[in-house]
Amino acid sequence: MLVDNTRVMASGRYSTAFAAVPASSVPYFYGRITRDEAEEILKERSTLEGMFLLRESISPLGNYAISLCHEAR
């Protein structure tokens, strides 16, 4: 989740700097769960279009994944 969007000068060109918050501090983060577990959680909550959750990937470790409901799936 991005909480700050500030323009900064870098090498004569503008770029955008972002301040991030820890994943564990947002209510849609479910920790280290599998894709199947994420799908089950979303199904239990009616699979509304656009509903999502953030999870830590099982493989490879240290990556994150977003599981998203689209077209009732």
PEDA-V371135 format. One record per backbone hydrogen bond with DSSP energy under -1.0 kcal/mol. CO is the residue of the C=O (numbers start at 1). NH is the residue of the N-H. If there is no record, write none. Layout:
co->CO nh->NH
co->CO nh->NH
This chain:
co->1 nh->21
co->6 nh->17
co->8 nh->15
co->10 nh->13
co->13 nh->10
co->15 nh->8
co->17 nh->6
co->19 nh->3
co->22 nh->25
co->23 nh->26
co->26 nh->29
co->28 nh->54
co->31 nh->33
co->31 nh->56
co->34 nh->38
co->35 nh->39
co->36 nh->40
co->37 nh->41
co->38 nh->42
co->39 nh->43
co->40 nh->44
co->42 nh->47
co->43 nh->46
co->48 nh->51
co->51 nh->69
co->53 nh->67
co->54 nh->30
co->55 nh->65
co->60 nh->63
co->63 nh->57
co->65 nh->55
co->67 nh->53
co->69 nh->50
